[in-house]
Amino acid sequence: MGAEVLAISTDDLSGAETIARQVGIDFPVLYTSKNDDIPKAYNVFNLHGDGLASASVFIINTDGQIVWEEIGPTYAHQVSGNTIIANLP
């Protein structure tokens, strides 16, 4: 569909890469555990006073504009693949 998938995690690397392999993630996962600039830039950091980034999905077009987003109510929120596909431009 012409989309590229990336994940950004505020977890540290200890064990995270193993879990990604175990669940079959086949896209890049970027880790920012020592730097919260990215979650802050997307306004998803510490929304619930827990010091964590809320689980969120952003669809960004080729011009770098956010065209769809879902910011979860907690760090554990999940968005279905079907929902993401339905919102691709």
HTML snippet that shows the backbone in 3Dmol.js (N, CA, C, O; Angstrom):
<script src="https://3Dmol.org/build/3Dmol-min.js"></script>
<div id="view" style="width:600px;height:400px;position:relative"></div>
<script>
const pdb = `
ATOM      1  N   MET A   1       0.821  -1.208   0.000  1.00  0.00           N
ATOM      2  CA  MET A   1       0.000   0.000   0.000  1.00  0.00           C
ATOM      3  C   MET A   1       0.855   1.257   0.000  1.00  0.00           C
ATOM      4  O   MET A   1       0.339   2.366   0.143  1.00  0.00           O
ATOM      5  N   GLY A   2       2.166   1.084  -0.161  1.00  0.00           N
ATOM      6  CA  GLY A   2       3.046   2.237  -0.215  1.00  0.00           C
ATOM      7  C   GLY A   2       3.355   2.836   1.133  1.00  0.00           C
ATOM      8  O   GLY A   2       3.794   3.983   1.209  1.00  0.00           O
ATOM      9  N   ALA A   3       3.139   2.093   2.201  1.00  0.00           N
ATOM     10  CA  ALA A   3       3.387   2.608   3.551  1.00  0.00           C
ATOM     11  C   ALA A   3       4.636   1.958   4.131  1.00  0.00           C
ATOM     12  O   ALA A   3       4.984   0.827   3.791  1.00  0.00           O
ATOM     13  N   GLU A   4       5.297   2.692   5.009  1.00  0.00           N
ATOM     14  CA  GLU A   4       6.436   2.167   5.749  1.00  0.00           C
ATOM     15  C   GLU A   4       6.070   2.190   7.229  1.00  0.00           C
ATOM     16  O   GLU A   4       5.520   3.175   7.723  1.00  0.00           O
ATOM     17  N   VAL A   5       6.374   1.113   7.927  1.00  0.00           N
ATOM     18  CA  VAL A   5       6.041   0.997   9.344  1.00  0.00           C
ATOM     19  C   VAL A   5       7.318   1.105  10.165  1.00  0.00           C
ATOM     20  O   VAL A   5       8.318   0.445   9.879  1.00  0.00           O
ATOM     21  N   LEU A   6       7.265   1.949  11.191  1.00  0.00           N
ATOM     22  CA  LEU A   6       8.338   2.076  12.178  1.00  0.00           C
ATOM     23  C   LEU A   6       7.689   2.089  13.546  1.00  0.00           C
ATOM     24  O   LEU A   6       6.563   2.561  13.700  1.00  0.00           O
ATOM     25  N   ALA A   7       8.383   1.581  14.524  1.00  0.00           N
ATOM     26  CA  ALA A   7       7.917   1.679  15.903  1.00  0.00           C
ATOM     27  C   ALA A   7       8.964   2.452  16.692  1.00  0.00           C
ATOM     28  O   ALA A   7      10.165   2.316  16.460  1.00  0.00           O
ATOM     29  N   ILE A   8       8.493   3.253  17.614  1.00  0.00           N
ATOM     30  CA  ILE A   8       9.390   3.972  18.516  1.00  0.00           C
ATOM     31  C   ILE A   8       8.984   3.571  19.926  1.00  0.00           C
ATOM     32  O   ILE A   8       7.828   3.726  20.320  1.00  0.00           O
ATOM     33  N   SER A   9       9.938   3.059  20.674  1.00  0.00           N
ATOM     34  CA  SER A   9       9.668   2.586  22.021  1.00  0.00           C
ATOM     35  C   SER A   9      10.511   3.369  23.022  1.00  0.00           C
ATOM     36  O   SER A   9      11.678   3.670  22.772  1.00  0.00           O
ATOM     37  N   THR A  10       9.899   3.693  24.157  1.00  0.00           N
ATOM     38  CA  THR A  10      10.649   4.347  25.223  1.00  0.00           C
ATOM     39  C   THR A  10      11.210   3.327  26.203  1.00  0.00           C
ATOM     40  O   THR A  10      11.798   3.696  27.220  1.00  0.00           O
ATOM     41  N   ASP A  11      11.030   2.053  25.901  1.00  0.00           N
ATOM     42  CA  ASP A  11      11.630   0.991  26.717  1.00  0.00           C
ATOM     43  C   ASP A  11      13.127   0.957  26.458  1.00  0.00           C
ATOM     44  O   ASP A  11      13.614   1.504  25.469  1.00  0.00           O
ATOM     45  N   ASP A  12      13.844   0.311  27.354  1.00  0.00           N
ATOM     46  CA  ASP A  12      15.263   0.116  27.083  1.00  0.00           C
ATOM     47  C   ASP A  12      15.429  -1.160  26.252  1.00  0.00           C
ATOM     48  O   ASP A  12      14.467  -1.895  26.028  1.00  0.00           O
ATOM     49  N   LEU A  13      16.618  -1.404  25.814  1.00  0.00           N
ATOM     50  CA  LEU A  13      16.873  -2.530  24.921  1.00  0.00           C
ATOM     51  C   LEU A  13      16.907  -3.879  25.618  1.00  0.00           C
ATOM     52  O   LEU A  13      16.816  -4.911  24.952  1.00  0.00           O
ATOM     53  N   SER A  14      17.033  -3.901  26.921  1.00  0.00           N
ATOM     54  CA  SER A  14      17.188  -5.185  27.608  1.00  0.00           C
ATOM     55  C   SER A  14      15.919  -6.025  27.464  1.00  0.00           C
ATOM     56  O   SER A  14      14.909  -5.778  28.123  1.00  0.00           O
ATOM     57  N   GLY A  15      15.999  -7.002  26.601  1.00  0.00           N
ATOM     58  CA  GLY A  15      14.889  -7.917  26.377  1.00  0.00           C
ATOM     59  C   GLY A  15      13.914  -7.482  25.297  1.00  0.00           C
ATOM     60  O   GLY A  15      13.171  -8.311  24.770  1.00  0.00           O
ATOM     61  N   ALA A  16      13.902  -6.209  24.959  1.00  0.00           N
ATOM     62  CA  ALA A  16      12.910  -5.718  23.994  1.00  0.00           C
ATOM     63  C   ALA A  16      13.117  -6.316  22.605  1.00  0.00           C
ATOM     64  O   ALA A  16      12.144  -6.665  21.936  1.00  0.00           O
ATOM     65  N   GLU A  17      14.349  -6.438  22.170  1.00  0.00           N
ATOM     66  CA  GLU A  17      14.594  -6.999  20.844  1.00  0.00           C
ATOM     67  C   GLU A  17      14.193  -8.468  20.782  1.00  0.00           C
ATOM     68  O   GLU A  17      13.692  -8.932  19.758  1.00  0.00           O
ATOM     69  N   THR A  18      14.410  -9.198  21.866  1.00  0.00           N
ATOM     70  CA  THR A  18      14.007 -10.604  21.914  1.00  0.00           C
ATOM     71  C   THR A  18      12.493 -10.719  21.809  1.00  0.00           C
ATOM     72  O   THR A  18      11.983 -11.563  21.071  1.00  0.00           O
ATOM     73  N   ILE A  19      11.782  -9.889  22.530  1.00  0.00           N
ATOM     74  CA  ILE A  19      10.318  -9.909  22.480  1.00  0.00           C
ATOM     75  C   ILE A  19       9.832  -9.571  21.075  1.00  0.00           C
ATOM     76  O   ILE A  19       8.907 -10.207  20.570  1.00  0.00           O
ATOM     77  N   ALA A  20      10.445  -8.582  20.444  1.00  0.00           N
ATOM     78  CA  ALA A  20      10.054  -8.211  19.082  1.00  0.00           C
ATOM     79  C   ALA A  20      10.209  -9.399  18.134  1.00  0.00           C
ATOM     80  O   ALA A  20       9.350  -9.638  17.284  1.00  0.00           O
ATOM     81  N   ARG A  21      11.298 -10.136  18.281  1.00  0.00           N
ATOM     82  CA  ARG A  21      11.499 -11.316  17.434  1.00  0.00           C
ATOM     83  C   ARG A  21      10.467 -12.391  17.748  1.00  0.00           C
ATOM     84  O   ARG A  21       9.938 -13.029  16.837  1.00  0.00           O
ATOM     85  N   GLN A  22      10.179 -12.596  19.025  1.00  0.00           N
ATOM     86  CA  GLN A  22       9.239 -13.641  19.426  1.00  0.00           C
ATOM     87  C   GLN A  22       7.831 -13.399  18.904  1.00  0.00           C
ATOM     88  O   GLN A  22       7.129 -14.348  18.553  1.00  0.00           O
ATOM     89  N   VAL A  23       7.414 -12.153  18.850  1.00  0.00           N
ATOM     90  CA  VAL A  23       6.056 -11.864  18.375  1.00  0.00           C
ATOM     91  C   VAL A  23       6.015 -11.606  16.868  1.00  0.00           C
ATOM     92  O   VAL A  23       4.951 -11.350  16.305  1.00  0.00           O
ATOM     93  N   GLY A  24       7.175 -11.675  16.225  1.00  0.00           N
ATOM     94  CA  GLY A  24       7.215 -11.598  14.768  1.00  0.00           C
ATOM     95  C   GLY A  24       7.173 -10.200  14.182  1.00  0.00           C
ATOM     96  O   GLY A  24       6.699 -10.020  13.060  1.00  0.00           O
ATOM     97  N   ILE A  25       7.654  -9.212  14.911  1.00  0.00           N
ATOM     98  CA  ILE A  25       7.708  -7.857  14.366  1.00  0.00           C
ATOM     99  C   ILE A  25       8.773  -7.833  13.282  1.00  0.00           C
ATOM    100  O   ILE A  25       9.932  -8.173  13.521  1.00  0.00           O
ATOM    101  N   ASP A  26       8.362  -7.427  12.089  1.00  0.00           N
ATOM    102  CA  ASP A  26       9.312  -7.420  10.970  1.00  0.00           C
ATOM    103  C   ASP A  26       9.544  -6.012  10.421  1.00  0.00           C
ATOM    104  O   ASP A  26       9.838  -5.834   9.239  1.00  0.00           O
ATOM    105  N   PHE A  27       9.408  -5.024  11.295  1.00  0.00           N
ATOM    106  CA  PHE A  27       9.695  -3.640  10.927  1.00  0.00           C
ATOM    107  C   PHE A  27      10.646  -3.062  11.967  1.00  0.00           C
ATOM    108  O   PHE A  27      10.765  -3.604  13.065  1.00  0.00           O
ATOM    109  N   PRO A  28      11.323  -1.972  11.635  1.00  0.00           N
ATOM    110  CA  PRO A  28      12.290  -1.395  12.576  1.00  0.00           C
ATOM    111  C   PRO A  28      11.629  -0.893  13.860  1.00  0.00           C
ATOM    112  O   PRO A  28      10.561  -0.281  13.828  1.00  0.00           O
ATOM    113  N   VAL A  29      12.278  -1.163  14.979  1.00  0.00           N
ATOM    114  CA  VAL A  29      11.859  -0.620  16.269  1.00  0.00           C
ATOM    115  C   VAL A  29      12.997   0.270  16.764  1.00  0.00           C
ATOM    116  O   VAL A  29      14.119  -0.194  16.965  1.00  0.00           O
ATOM    117  N   LEU A  30      12.697   1.536  16.955  1.00  0.00           N
ATOM    118  CA  LEU A  30      13.684   2.506  17.414  1.00  0.00           C
ATOM    119  C   LEU A  30      13.468   2.717  18.907  1.00  0.00           C
ATOM    120  O   LEU A  30      12.329   2.847  19.357  1.00  0.00           O
ATOM    121  N   TYR A  31      14.556   2.754  19.678  1.00  0.00           N
ATOM    122  CA  TYR A  31      14.459   2.862  21.128  1.00  0.00           C
ATOM    123  C   TYR A  31      14.977   4.211  21.601  1.00  0.00           C
ATOM    124  O   TYR A  31      16.047   4.659  21.190  1.00  0.00           O
ATOM    125  N   THR A  32      14.197   4.857  22.476  1.00  0.00           N
ATOM    126  CA  THR A  32      14.553   6.192  22.960  1.00  0.00           C
ATOM    127  C   THR A  32      14.566   6.241  24.490  1.00  0.00           C
ATOM    128  O   THR A  32      14.214   7.267  25.073  1.00  0.00           O
ATOM    129  N   SER A  33      14.959   5.165  25.136  1.00  0.00           N
ATOM    130  CA  SER A  33      14.841   5.104  26.596  1.00  0.00           C
ATOM    131  C   SER A  33      15.650   6.180  27.319  1.00  0.00           C
ATOM    132  O   SER A  33      15.296   6.565  28.433  1.00  0.00           O
ATOM    133  N   LYS A  34      16.708   6.662  26.719  1.00  0.00           N
ATOM    134  CA  LYS A  34      17.531   7.675  27.372  1.00  0.00           C
ATOM    135  C   LYS A  34      17.221   9.099  26.885  1.00  0.00           C
ATOM    136  O   LYS A  34      17.871  10.061  27.295  1.00  0.00           O
ATOM    137  N   ASN A  35      16.219   9.214  26.005  1.00  0.00           N
ATOM    138  CA  ASN A  35      15.911  10.515  25.437  1.00  0.00           C
ATOM    139  C   ASN A  35      14.412  10.571  25.156  1.00  0.00           C
ATOM    140  O   ASN A  35      13.910   9.829  24.312  1.00  0.00           O
ATOM    141  N   ASP A  36      13.702  11.440  25.853  1.00  0.00           N
ATOM    142  CA  ASP A  36      12.252  11.525  25.669  1.00  0.00           C
ATOM    143  C   ASP A  36      11.832  12.632  24.696  1.00  0.00           C
ATOM    144  O   ASP A  36      10.667  13.028  24.676  1.00  0.00           O
ATOM    145  N   ASP A  37      12.769  13.129  23.894  1.00  0.00           N
ATOM    146  CA  ASP A  37      12.455  14.210  22.953  1.00  0.00           C
ATOM    147  C   ASP A  37      11.392  13.808  21.930  1.00  0.00           C
ATOM    148  O   ASP A  37      10.500  14.600  21.627  1.00  0.00           O
ATOM    149  N   ILE A  38      11.476  12.595  21.398  1.00  0.00           N
ATOM    150  CA  ILE A  38      10.517  12.184  20.356  1.00  0.00           C
ATOM    151  C   ILE A  38       9.102  12.085  20.921  1.00  0.00           C
ATOM    152  O   ILE A  38       8.191  12.680  20.344  1.00  0.00           O
ATOM    153  N   PRO A  39       8.871  11.361  22.026  1.00  0.00           N
ATOM    154  CA  PRO A  39       7.509  11.339  22.557  1.00  0.00           C
ATOM    155  C   PRO A  39       6.999  12.731  22.950  1.00  0.00           C
ATOM    156  O   PRO A  39       5.811  13.023  22.811  1.00  0.00           O
ATOM    157  N   LYS A  40       7.891  13.576  23.434  1.00  0.00           N
ATOM    158  CA  LYS A  40       7.471  14.942  23.769  1.00  0.00           C
ATOM    159  C   LYS A  40       7.104  15.721  22.505  1.00  0.00           C
ATOM    160  O   LYS A  40       6.143  16.490  22.512  1.00  0.00           O
ATOM    161  N   ALA A  41       7.857  15.532  21.427  1.00  0.00           N
ATOM    162  CA  ALA A  41       7.580  16.240  20.174  1.00  0.00           C
ATOM    163  C   ALA A  41       6.206  15.873  19.619  1.00  0.00           C
ATOM    164  O   ALA A  41       5.556  16.692  18.969  1.00  0.00           O
ATOM    165  N   TYR A  42       5.765  14.642  19.875  1.00  0.00           N
ATOM    166  CA  TYR A  42       4.450  14.190  19.406  1.00  0.00           C
ATOM    167  C   TYR A  42       3.372  14.345  20.479  1.00  0.00           C
ATOM    168  O   TYR A  42       2.248  13.870  20.312  1.00  0.00           O
ATOM    169  N   ASN A  43       3.720  15.008  21.571  1.00  0.00           N
ATOM    170  CA  ASN A  43       2.782  15.292  22.664  1.00  0.00           C
ATOM    171  C   ASN A  43       2.129  14.041  23.240  1.00  0.00           C
ATOM    172  O   ASN A  43       0.935  14.033  23.538  1.00  0.00           O
ATOM    173  N   VAL A  44       2.934  12.973  23.395  1.00  0.00           N
ATOM    174  CA  VAL A  44       2.396  11.740  23.966  1.00  0.00           C
ATOM    175  C   VAL A  44       3.145  11.315  25.232  1.00  0.00           C
ATOM    176  O   VAL A  44       2.913  10.222  25.748  1.00  0.00           O
ATOM    177  N   PHE A  45       4.034  12.163  25.731  1.00  0.00           N
ATOM    178  CA  PHE A  45       4.831  11.789  26.899  1.00  0.00           C
ATOM    179  C   PHE A  45       4.164  12.249  28.183  1.00  0.00           C
ATOM    180  O   PHE A  45       3.779  13.410  28.315  1.00  0.00           O
ATOM    181  N   ASN A  46       4.032  11.329  29.125  1.00  0.00           N
ATOM    182  CA  ASN A  46       3.560  11.620  30.479  1.00  0.00           C
ATOM    183  C   ASN A  46       2.152  12.222  30.508  1.00  0.00           C
ATOM    184  O   ASN A  46       1.842  13.039  31.375  1.00  0.00           O
ATOM    185  N   LEU A  47       1.309  11.823  29.567  1.00  0.00           N
ATOM    186  CA  LEU A  47      -0.060  12.348  29.533  1.00  0.00           C
ATOM    187  C   LEU A  47      -0.862  11.957  30.769  1.00  0.00           C
ATOM    188  O   LEU A  47      -1.804  12.652  31.150  1.00  0.00           O
ATOM    189  N   HIS A  48      -0.489  10.855  31.386  1.00  0.00           N
ATOM    190  CA  HIS A  48      -1.253  10.329  32.511  1.00  0.00           C
ATOM    191  C   HIS A  48      -0.460  10.374  33.810  1.00  0.00           C
ATOM    192  O   HIS A  48      -0.800   9.700  34.782  1.00  0.00           O
ATOM    193  N   GLY A  49       0.620  11.190  33.815  1.00  0.00           N
ATOM    194  CA  GLY A  49       1.427  11.341  35.011  1.00  0.00           C
ATOM    195  C   GLY A  49       2.211  10.100  35.394  1.00  0.00           C
ATOM    196  O   GLY A  49       2.593   9.925  36.552  1.00  0.00           O
ATOM    197  N   ASP A  50       2.453   9.225  34.397  1.00  0.00           N
ATOM    198  CA  ASP A  50       3.144   7.971  34.685  1.00  0.00           C
ATOM    199  C   ASP A  50       4.588   7.951  34.184  1.00  0.00           C
ATOM    200  O   ASP A  50       5.280   6.943  34.330  1.00  0.00           O
ATOM    201  N   GLY A  51       5.045   9.061  33.595  1.00  0.00           N
ATOM    202  CA  GLY A  51       6.412   9.119  33.095  1.00  0.00           C
ATOM    203  C   GLY A  51       6.653   8.252  31.874  1.00  0.00           C
ATOM    204  O   GLY A  51       7.798   7.952  31.537  1.00  0.00           O
ATOM    205  N   LEU A  52       5.579   7.848  31.209  1.00  0.00           N
ATOM    206  CA  LEU A  52       5.676   6.986  30.032  1.00  0.00           C
ATOM    207  C   LEU A  52       5.063   7.673  28.818  1.00  0.00           C
ATOM    208  O   LEU A  52       4.287   8.619  28.950  1.00  0.00           O
ATOM    209  N   ALA A  53       5.415   7.191  27.655  1.00  0.00           N
ATOM    210  CA  ALA A  53       4.762   7.647  26.431  1.00  0.00           C
ATOM    211  C   ALA A  53       3.491   6.830  26.252  1.00  0.00           C
ATOM    212  O   ALA A  53       3.513   5.608  26.402  1.00  0.00           O
ATOM    213  N   SER A  54       2.394   7.487  25.935  1.00  0.00           N
ATOM    214  CA  SER A  54       1.158   6.762  25.652  1.00  0.00           C
ATOM    215  C   SER A  54       1.316   6.029  24.337  1.00  0.00           C
ATOM    216  O   SER A  54       1.922   6.542  23.396  1.00  0.00           O
ATOM    217  N   ALA A  55       0.769   4.828  24.273  1.00  0.00           N
ATOM    218  CA  ALA A  55       0.807   4.068  23.025  1.00  0.00           C
ATOM    219  C   ALA A  55       0.017   4.843  21.980  1.00  0.00           C
ATOM    220  O   ALA A  55      -1.146   5.184  22.194  1.00  0.00           O
ATOM    221  N   SER A  56       0.649   5.113  20.866  1.00  0.00           N
ATOM    222  CA  SER A  56       0.042   5.971  19.853  1.00  0.00           C
ATOM    223  C   SER A  56       0.412   5.479  18.463  1.00  0.00           C
ATOM    224  O   SER A  56       1.429   4.814  18.267  1.00  0.00           O
ATOM    225  N   VAL A  57      -0.438   5.822  17.508  1.00  0.00           N
ATOM    226  CA  VAL A  57      -0.161   5.529  16.105  1.00  0.00           C
ATOM    227  C   VAL A  57      -0.343   6.826  15.333  1.00  0.00           C
ATOM    228  O   VAL A  57      -1.333   7.538  15.504  1.00  0.00           O
ATOM    229  N   PHE A  58       0.632   7.117  14.479  1.00  0.00           N
ATOM    230  CA  PHE A  58       0.570   8.289  13.621  1.00  0.00           C
ATOM    231  C   PHE A  58       0.758   7.837  12.184  1.00  0.00           C
ATOM    232  O   PHE A  58       1.644   7.032  11.894  1.00  0.00           O
ATOM    233  N   ILE A  59      -0.060   8.345  11.294  1.00  0.00           N
ATOM    234  CA  ILE A  59       0.177   8.163   9.868  1.00  0.00           C
ATOM    235  C   ILE A  59       0.667   9.499   9.355  1.00  0.00           C
ATOM    236  O   ILE A  59      -0.011  10.519   9.475  1.00  0.00           O
ATOM    237  N   ILE A  60       1.855   9.475   8.784  1.00  0.00           N
ATOM    238  CA  ILE A  60       2.515  10.688   8.308  1.00  0.00           C
ATOM    239  C   ILE A  60       2.676  10.562   6.809  1.00  0.00           C
ATOM    240  O   ILE A  60       3.196   9.561   6.316  1.00  0.00           O
ATOM    241  N   ASN A  61       2.230  11.575   6.083  1.00  0.00           N
ATOM    242  CA  ASN A  61       2.323  11.495   4.622  1.00  0.00           C
ATOM    243  C   ASN A  61       3.734  11.816   4.135  1.00  0.00           C
ATOM    244  O   ASN A  61       4.619  12.135   4.930  1.00  0.00           O
ATOM    245  N   THR A  62       3.930  11.731   2.843  1.00  0.00           N
ATOM    246  CA  THR A  62       5.270  11.944   2.280  1.00  0.00           C
ATOM    247  C   THR A  62       5.735  13.385   2.415  1.00  0.00           C
ATOM    248  O   THR A  62       6.914  13.669   2.204  1.00  0.00           O
ATOM    249  N   ASP A  63       4.832  14.307   2.764  1.00  0.00           N
ATOM    250  CA  ASP A  63       5.212  15.697   3.019  1.00  0.00           C
ATOM    251  C   ASP A  63       5.563  15.921   4.484  1.00  0.00           C
ATOM    252  O   ASP A  63       5.877  17.042   4.885  1.00  0.00           O
ATOM    253  N   GLY A  64       5.512  14.842   5.296  1.00  0.00           N
ATOM    254  CA  GLY A  64       5.845  14.952   6.708  1.00  0.00           C
ATOM    255  C   GLY A  64       4.713  15.440   7.582  1.00  0.00           C
ATOM    256  O   GLY A  64       4.945  15.794   8.739  1.00  0.00           O
ATOM    257  N   GLN A  65       3.485  15.472   7.065  1.00  0.00           N
ATOM    258  CA  GLN A  65       2.337  15.940   7.831  1.00  0.00           C
ATOM    259  C   GLN A  65       1.593  14.757   8.444  1.00  0.00           C
ATOM    260  O   GLN A  65       1.412  13.727   7.794  1.00  0.00           O
ATOM    261  N   ILE A  66       1.170  14.907   9.678  1.00  0.00           N
ATOM    262  CA  ILE A  66       0.348  13.882  10.318  1.00  0.00           C
ATOM    263  C   ILE A  66      -1.042  13.958   9.699  1.00  0.00           C
ATOM    264  O   ILE A  66      -1.704  14.993   9.773  1.00  0.00           O
ATOM    265  N   VAL A  67      -1.482  12.857   9.088  1.00  0.00           N
ATOM    266  CA  VAL A  67      -2.798  12.830   8.451  1.00  0.00           C
ATOM    267  C   VAL A  67      -3.813  12.010   9.242  1.00  0.00           C
ATOM    268  O   VAL A  67      -5.014  12.076   8.980  1.00  0.00           O
ATOM    269  N   TRP A  68      -3.323  11.239  10.209  1.00  0.00           N
ATOM    270  CA  TRP A  68      -4.212  10.477  11.098  1.00  0.00           C
ATOM    271  C   TRP A  68      -3.428  10.120  12.345  1.00  0.00           C
ATOM    272  O   TRP A  68      -2.227   9.858  12.277  1.00  0.00           O
ATOM    273  N   GLU A  69      -4.097  10.108  13.473  1.00  0.00           N
ATOM    274  CA  GLU A  69      -3.446   9.712  14.713  1.00  0.00           C
ATOM    275  C   GLU A  69      -4.454   9.098  15.659  1.00  0.00           C
ATOM    276  O   GLU A  69      -5.644   9.409  15.622  1.00  0.00           O
ATOM    277  N   GLU A  70      -3.950   8.222  16.506  1.00  0.00           N
ATOM    278  CA  GLU A  70      -4.732   7.711  17.628  1.00  0.00           C
ATOM    279  C   GLU A  70      -3.787   7.656  18.816  1.00  0.00           C
ATOM    280  O   GLU A  70      -2.794   6.929  18.808  1.00  0.00           O
ATOM    281  N   ILE A  71      -4.107   8.421  19.819  1.00  0.00           N
ATOM    282  CA  ILE A  71      -3.301   8.474  21.033  1.00  0.00           C
ATOM    283  C   ILE A  71      -4.072   7.727  22.107  1.00  0.00           C
ATOM    284  O   ILE A  71      -5.185   8.104  22.475  1.00  0.00           O
ATOM    285  N   GLY A  72      -3.461   6.664  22.600  1.00  0.00           N
ATOM    286  CA  GLY A  72      -4.139   5.784  23.539  1.00  0.00           C
ATOM    287  C   GLY A  72      -4.331   6.386  24.912  1.00  0.00           C
ATOM    288  O   GLY A  72      -3.584   7.272  25.327  1.00  0.00           O
ATOM    289  N   PRO A  73      -5.331   5.902  25.607  1.00  0.00           N
ATOM    290  CA  PRO A  73      -5.593   6.379  26.966  1.00  0.00           C
ATOM    291  C   PRO A  73      -4.575   5.874  27.991  1.00  0.00           C
ATOM    292  O   PRO A  73      -4.504   6.400  29.101  1.00  0.00           O
ATOM    293  N   THR A  74      -3.786   4.853  27.626  1.00  0.00           N
ATOM    294  CA  THR A  74      -2.746   4.315  28.503  1.00  0.00           C
ATOM    295  C   THR A  74      -1.552   3.897  27.654  1.00  0.00           C
ATOM    296  O   THR A  74      -1.618   3.887  26.425  1.00  0.00           O
ATOM    297  N   TYR A  75      -0.459   3.551  28.332  1.00  0.00           N
ATOM    298  CA  TYR A  75       0.731   3.099  27.613  1.00  0.00           C
ATOM    299  C   TYR A  75       0.504   1.747  26.944  1.00  0.00           C
ATOM    300  O   TYR A  75       1.277   1.374  26.062  1.00  0.00           O
ATOM    301  N   ALA A  76      -0.523   1.007  27.331  1.00  0.00           N
ATOM    302  CA  ALA A  76      -0.762  -0.338  26.800  1.00  0.00           C
ATOM    303  C   ALA A  76      -1.812  -0.379  25.694  1.00  0.00           C
ATOM    304  O   ALA A  76      -2.158  -1.463  25.224  1.00  0.00           O
ATOM    305  N   HIS A  77      -2.320   0.754  25.273  1.00  0.00           N
ATOM    306  CA  HIS A  77      -3.367   0.812  24.248  1.00  0.00           C
ATOM    307  C   HIS A  77      -2.888   0.160  22.955  1.00  0.00           C
ATOM    308  O   HIS A  77      -1.725   0.302  22.579  1.00  0.00           O
ATOM    309  N   GLN A  78      -3.776  -0.550  22.280  1.00  0.00           N
ATOM    310  CA  GLN A  78      -3.448  -1.202  21.022  1.00  0.00           C
ATOM    311  C   GLN A  78      -4.397  -0.713  19.926  1.00  0.00           C
ATOM    312  O   GLN A  78      -5.590  -0.523  20.165  1.00  0.00           O
ATOM    313  N   VAL A  79      -3.858  -0.515  18.731  1.00  0.00           N
ATOM    314  CA  VAL A  79      -4.650  -0.151  17.565  1.00  0.00           C
ATOM    315  C   VAL A  79      -4.550  -1.321  16.596  1.00  0.00           C
ATOM    316  O   VAL A  79      -3.452  -1.809  16.329  1.00  0.00           O
ATOM    317  N   SER A  80      -5.663  -1.769  16.074  1.00  0.00           N
ATOM    318  CA  SER A  80      -5.634  -2.927  15.184  1.00  0.00           C
ATOM    319  C   SER A  80      -5.006  -2.560  13.838  1.00  0.00           C
ATOM    320  O   SER A  80      -5.088  -1.419  13.384  1.00  0.00           O
ATOM    321  N   GLY A  81      -4.391  -3.540  13.230  1.00  0.00           N
ATOM    322  CA  GLY A  81      -3.831  -3.355  11.900  1.00  0.00           C
ATOM    323  C   GLY A  81      -4.893  -2.939  10.898  1.00  0.00           C
ATOM    324  O   GLY A  81      -4.624  -2.129  10.011  1.00  0.00           O
ATOM    325  N   ASN A  82      -6.095  -3.482  11.030  1.00  0.00           N
ATOM    326  CA  ASN A  82      -7.188  -3.119  10.116  1.00  0.00           C
ATOM    327  C   ASN A  82      -7.543  -1.647  10.234  1.00  0.00           C
ATOM    328  O   ASN A  82      -7.833  -0.994   9.231  1.00  0.00           O
ATOM    329  N   THR A  83      -7.522  -1.119  11.451  1.00  0.00           N
ATOM    330  CA  THR A  83      -7.814   0.306  11.663  1.00  0.00           C
ATOM    331  C   THR A  83      -6.761   1.166  10.997  1.00  0.00           C
ATOM    332  O   THR A  83      -7.075   2.163  10.348  1.00  0.00           O
ATOM    333  N   ILE A  84      -5.501   0.769  11.163  1.00  0.00           N
ATOM    334  CA  ILE A  84      -4.414   1.526  10.553  1.00  0.00           C
ATOM    335  C   ILE A  84      -4.531   1.497   9.031  1.00  0.00           C
ATOM    336  O   ILE A  84      -4.426   2.537   8.381  1.00  0.00           O
ATOM    337  N   ILE A  85      -4.746   0.331   8.470  1.00  0.00           N
ATOM    338  CA  ILE A  85      -4.880   0.195   7.010  1.00  0.00           C
ATOM    339  C   ILE A  85      -6.040   1.016   6.498  1.00  0.00           C
ATOM    340  O   ILE A  85      -5.925   1.658   5.454  1.00  0.00           O
ATOM    341  N   ALA A  86      -7.158   1.013   7.207  1.00  0.00           N
ATOM    342  CA  ALA A  86      -8.337   1.768   6.786  1.00  0.00           C
ATOM    343  C   ALA A  86      -8.076   3.272   6.750  1.00  0.00           C
ATOM    344  O   ALA A  86      -8.761   4.001   6.033  1.00  0.00           O
ATOM    345  N   ASN A  87      -7.091   3.741   7.518  1.00  0.00           N
ATOM    346  CA  ASN A  87      -6.817   5.181   7.583  1.00  0.00           C
ATOM    347  C   ASN A  87      -5.617   5.613   6.742  1.00  0.00           C
ATOM    348  O   ASN A  87      -5.235   6.783   6.774  1.00  0.00           O
ATOM    349  N   LEU A  88      -5.019   4.693   5.993  1.00  0.00           N
ATOM    350  CA  LEU A  88      -3.935   5.085   5.097  1.00  0.00           C
ATOM    351  C   LEU A  88      -4.501   5.950   3.988  1.00  0.00           C
ATOM    352  O   LEU A  88      -5.589   5.684   3.477  1.00  0.00           O
ATOM    353  N   PRO A  89      -3.753   6.998   3.613  1.00  0.00           N
ATOM    354  CA  PRO A  89      -4.266   7.873   2.536  1.00  0.00           C
ATOM    355  C   PRO A  89      -4.257   7.159   1.186  1.00  0.00           C
ATOM    356  O   PRO A  89      -4.653   7.742   0.176  1.00  0.00           O
TER     357      PRO A  89
END
`;
const viewer = $3Dmol.createViewer("view");
viewer.addModel(pdb, "pdb");
viewer.setStyle({}, {cartoon: {color: "spectrum"}});
viewer.zoomTo();
viewer.render();
</script>
